[in-house]
């Protein structure tokens, strides 16, 4: 169904770029809504899950990641990561370990409870995203990735956080 139909617009879009951008935005809104509902059932947010997944897959040999590394990988600023880590630490899902020789820096590490939470959520998460993307073939998904990368590149921002 076209976006104009979904929004019950009286007139079709008169600008292709506007229609394409609104399709991306509208689709993203739906995905965020579905993700919110999915993760709420596990007592998490999508951003919390993202941080846990980064720790699981990007931290070397369970050594975790610094908050600076997390903020770069998550595309958020450091104060946001600090609050996010604080909440996950209160939930018992992560802990902070001091970095030897650097009193101002900590490594954030998954706890046993964090690993169990990931084991509980991760398989169902992949089932959900595969269902969400099932209308597209693997080739179409790769094409979509490439197209969106080109748009970001044209914005001159790459993967940096928008201001």
C-alpha positions in Angstrom: 0.0 0.0 0.0 1.3 3.4 -0.8 2.1 5.9 1.9 -0.4 8.4 0.5 -3.1 5.7 0.9 -1.9 4.7 4.4 -2.1 8.3 5.5 -5.4 8.8 3.7 -4.1 11.8 1.8 -6.5 13.6 -0.5 -3.8 14.3 -3.1 -0.8 12.3 -4.1 2.7 13.5 -3.2 3.9 16.1 -5.7 7.6 15.7 -4.8 9.3 12.3 -5.2 12.1 13.2 -2.7 9.5 14.2 -0.1 7.6 11.0 -0.6 10.8 8.9 -0.4 11.9 10.6 2.8 8.5 10.3 4.4 8.4 6.6 3.6 11.8 6.2 5.4 10.5 8.2 8.3 7.1 6.5 8.5 8.7 3.1 8.3 11.2 4.0 11.0 8.4 5.1 13.3 6.6 1.8 12.9 9.8 -0.1 13.5 10.5 2.0 16.7 7.0 1.3 17.9 7.3 -2.4 17.3 10.7 -2.5 19.0 9.4 -0.6 22.0 6.6 -3.1 22.4 8.9 -6.1 21.9 11.6 -5.0 24.4 9.0 -3.8 27.0 8.0 -7.4 27.4 11.5 -8.1 28.6 11.9 -5.1 30.8 14.3 -3.4 28.4 14.3 -0.6 25.8 15.7 -0.9 22.3 18.7 1.3 23.3 19.4 -0.9 26.4 19.3 -4.0 24.2 21.7 -2.3 21.7 24.2 -1.5 24.5 24.0 -5.1 25.9 24.5 -6.5 22.3 27.5 -4.2 21.8 29.1 -5.5 25.0 28.4 -9.1 24.0 29.7 -8.9 20.5 32.1 -5.9 20.4 33.9 -6.2 23.8 37.1 -8.2 23.5 37.2 -11.5 25.4 34.5 -10.3 27.8 36.7 -7.3 28.7 33.8 -4.9 27.9 34.0 -1.5 26.4 34.7 1.9 27.7 31.8 4.4 27.9 33.6 6.5 25.2 33.7 3.4 22.9 30.0 2.7 23.6 29.0 6.3 22.9 30.8 6.2 19.5 29.2 2.8 18.6 25.7 3.8 19.8 25.8 7.2 18.1 24.9 9.0 21.3 26.8 11.4 23.5 28.7 10.4 26.6 26.2 11.8 29.2 23.5 9.7 27.6 25.6 6.6 27.8 26.4 7.4 31.5 22.7 7.4 32.3 22.1 4.3 30.3 24.9 2.4 32.0 23.7 3.7 35.4 20.2 2.2 34.7 21.6 -1.1 33.4 23.9 -1.3 36.4 21.0 -0.8 38.8 19.2 -3.6 37.0 22.3 -5.8 37.6 22.9 -6.4 33.8 26.3 -4.6 33.6 29.1 -3.6 35.9 31.8 -1.0 35.6 35.4 -2.2 36.0 38.2 0.3 36.6 40.7 0.6 33.8 44.2 0.0 35.2 46.3 3.2 35.0 43.4 5.4 34.2 41.3 6.5 37.2 38.9 8.4 35.1 37.9 5.5 32.8 35.9 2.4 33.3 35.1 -0.6 31.2 31.5 -1.6 31.1 31.1 -5.4 31.2 28.1 -7.7 31.0 27.3 -9.5 34.2 26.0 -13.0 34.5 22.5 -11.6 34.7 23.2 -9.5 31.5 24.3 -12.6 29.7 21.2 -14.5 30.8 19.0 -11.5 29.7 20.7 -11.6 26.2 20.1 -15.3 26.0 16.4 -14.8 26.9 15.8 -12.0 24.4 18.2 -12.4 21.5 16.7 -15.4 19.7 13.2 -13.9 19.8 14.6 -10.5 18.6 16.2 -12.2 15.5 12.9 -13.9 14.8 11.1 -10.6 14.9 13.5 -8.7 12.7 13.6 -11.6 10.2 9.8 -11.5 10.1 9.9 -7.7 9.7 12.3 -7.9 6.8 10.8 -11.0 5.2 9.1 -9.0 2.4 12.6 -8.3 1.0 14.9 -10.9 -0.4 18.5 -11.0 0.8 19.6 -9.2 -2.3 16.9 -6.5 -1.8 18.1 -6.1 1.8 21.7 -5.6 0.7 20.4 -3.1 -1.9 18.4 -1.3 0.8 21.5 -1.1 3.0 23.5 0.3 0.1 20.9 2.9 -0.8 20.6 4.1 2.8 24.4 4.3 3.0 24.5 6.4 -0.1 21.9 8.8 1.4 23.9 9.1 4.6 27.0 9.7 2.6 25.3 12.5 0.6 24.4 14.1 3.9 28.1 14.4 4.5 27.8 12.8 7.9 28.5 9.1 7.4 27.6 7.4 10.6 28.1 10.3 12.9 25.3 11.3 15.3 23.0 14.0 13.9 23.2 17.4 15.7 
